[in-house]
Amino acid sequence: MVKNLKRLIEQVAKEKNLPEWIVERSLKNAIALAIRKDRRMKDTALEVELNEDSIKVFTKDGEPLDISTEDINRIAAYAAREEFFKELEKAEEERGFLELLQLENKLVLGIVRKITPEGDAIVDLGKVSGILPKREQIKRENLKQGSGIKALLLSIKKHKGKHEITLSRTHPNFLRRLIEQEVPEVASGEVQVKALAREPGERAKIAVLAKNAKLDPVGALLGLKGSRINAVSEELCGERIDVFSWSDEPEEFIKKSLQPAQVLKLRLNIKEKKAEIAVAKDKLSLAIGKGGVNVKLANKITGWHLDIMSLEDFEKLVKLR
């Protein structure tokens, strides 16, 4: 019987592409479970030894159980048939999660298997499944069952003995990883994404810096005729992406962050990290953006509170001080 089990372990390990020790552990767990069921020992922890010519079972305290060879063989055969593959599924799933741990905060590919009534998407990631919650989906996208999907592996947590994989398509790092994938200069480190901010599905801003002064970081991100940034935008349901060069000077950085609007005058309050900004009256709506999104993103990416006003109002304010 033991020799048969050893052959079974070797065969299954090969078929499932699992280490033999994992398969053996799964079989021992299955035998222990089967014995507990057979002997009605629900709360007793058991350990199983597979020797060259025998199977031995011990309690946690090291006491061997008095089980006949016939019973052991019968129970082991039952375990191999009924419980073993359940244990193997657990082992395969565990390995899948361990492999995914290395991909946390990175891009993963999957297939949408189900959309729940709440709007969450269950995504098949190969050996395991993840969930793309409604809150982590781009509002404008319409996910469909069976469609391929790219997402950021946001987190892997264990809850009530089970692993929970959460995905995101709204997190800023999803955009960062897409840029790394699309732009070789970013992947190699020649160009750095120094800061980014996004309103998922609407608009994003990215500040970039090249290590080599001869390299144009903005051009690298945009690609020929905008091919690179357009590919990223398409993945994000048409999210408009503004790219500009990084500056250590707050005044210069703030001006760049408000593109395409042109800043005419600017006053900084270093202590409170606030800035009063003047633009042409007819460009006020451009600077603020639809729904305030342009100035909101500029606030995020610079870390400054930006107060946008017309040049006339700016000059009136200056005179009052």
Summary of the structure (lengths in Angstrom):
residues: 321
radius of gyration: 29.9
end to end distance: 94.3
largest distance: 100.7
contacts: 968
relative contact order: 0.07
helix: 45%
strand: 27%
